């Protein structure tokens, strides 16, 4: 959150992900504090989720995804839940 406040109006695009590479809401990132910082600087830019659940491909190779975290998950449902979580906690006002 401190980096967001320091960036202020220079923050133009925000990529988010969890510490465990799952969708937002599944790890230990301080989302409430991040949301408060975004509201404090009146962030109006885009928020992009970057979960990395499956190995393979260039991205999976580049970031060293070594196990499939998507086993047993409905990825469409997880994306829906992550979007709801992000809107609620970050207060993006639906622009995500």
C-alpha positions as CSV (number, residue, x, y, z in Angstrom):
1,X,0.0,0.0,0.0
2,X,2.9,2.3,0.7
3,X,4.2,2.1,-2.9
4,X,0.7,2.9,-4.2
5,X,0.6,6.0,-2.0
6,X,4.1,7.0,-3.1
7,X,3.2,6.6,-6.8
8,X,0.0,8.6,-6.4
9,X,-1.3,9.9,-9.7
10,X,1.6,8.4,-11.5
11,X,0.1,4.9,-11.1
12,X,-1.4,4.2,-14.5
13,X,-2.0,0.4,-14.6
14,X,-2.2,-2.1,-11.7
15,X,-1.5,-5.8,-12.1
16,X,-2.6,-7.9,-9.1
17,X,-2.0,-11.5,-8.0
18,X,-1.7,-13.5,-4.9
19,X,1.5,-14.6,-3.1
20,X,0.6,-18.2,-4.0
21,X,-0.2,-17.4,-7.6
22,X,-3.9,-18.1,-7.1
23,X,-6.7,-15.6,-7.9
24,X,-7.1,-12.7,-5.5
25,X,-8.6,-13.7,-2.2
26,X,-6.7,-17.0,-1.8
27,X,-3.4,-15.9,-0.3
28,X,-2.1,-13.4,2.2
29,X,-1.9,-10.1,0.3
30,X,-3.2,-7.2,2.4
31,X,-6.0,-6.4,0.0
32,X,-7.9,-4.1,2.4
33,X,-4.9,-1.8,2.8
34,X,-4.3,-1.9,-0.9
35,X,-7.9,-0.9,-1.6
36,X,-7.7,1.9,1.0
37,X,-4.5,3.3,-0.7
38,X,-6.2,3.1,-4.2
39,X,-9.2,5.0,-2.9
40,X,-6.9,7.6,-1.2
41,X,-5.1,8.4,-4.4
42,X,-8.5,8.2,-6.3
43,X,-7.1,5.6,-8.7
44,X,-9.1,5.5,-11.9
45,X,-6.9,3.2,-14.0
46,X,-7.3,-0.4,-14.9
47,X,-6.8,-3.4,-12.6
48,X,-5.6,-6.7,-14.2
49,X,-5.6,-10.0,-12.4
50,X,-2.6,-12.3,-13.1
51,X,-3.1,-15.7,-11.4
52,X,-0.8,-18.4,-12.7
53,X,-2.5,-21.7,-12.1
54,X,-1.1,-24.0,-14.8
55,X,2.3,-24.9,-16.0
56,X,3.2,-24.9,-19.6
57,X,3.6,-22.4,-22.4
58,X,6.1,-19.6,-22.4
59,X,4.7,-17.7,-19.4
60,X,4.6,-20.9,-17.3
61,X,8.1,-21.6,-18.2
62,X,9.4,-18.1,-17.7
63,X,7.9,-17.8,-14.2
64,X,8.6,-21.4,-13.2
65,X,5.1,-22.7,-12.6
66,X,5.9,-26.2,-11.6
67,X,2.6,-27.7,-10.5
68,X,-1.0,-27.4,-11.7
69,X,-3.0,-25.4,-9.2
70,X,-6.2,-25.6,-11.3
71,X,-7.0,-29.3,-10.4
72,X,-10.6,-29.5,-9.2
73,X,-11.4,-25.9,-9.9
74,X,-14.0,-24.5,-12.3
75,X,-11.8,-21.8,-13.8
76,X,-14.8,-19.7,-15.0
77,X,-16.3,-19.8,-11.5
78,X,-13.0,-18.9,-9.9
79,X,-12.6,-15.9,-12.3
80,X,-16.1,-14.7,-11.4
81,X,-15.4,-15.0,-7.7
82,X,-12.0,-13.2,-8.1
83,X,-13.7,-10.4,-9.9
84,X,-16.3,-10.0,-7.2
85,X,-13.7,-10.1,-4.5
86,X,-11.5,-7.5,-6.3
87,X,-14.4,-5.1,-6.9
88,X,-15.6,-5.4,-3.3
89,X,-12.1,-5.1,-1.6
90,X,-10.4,-2.7,-3.9
91,X,-13.4,-0.6,-4.6
92,X,-12.8,-0.3,-8.3
93,X,-16.3,0.7,-9.0
94,X,-16.8,-2.0,-11.6
95,X,-13.9,-0.8,-13.8
96,X,-11.6,-3.8,-13.7
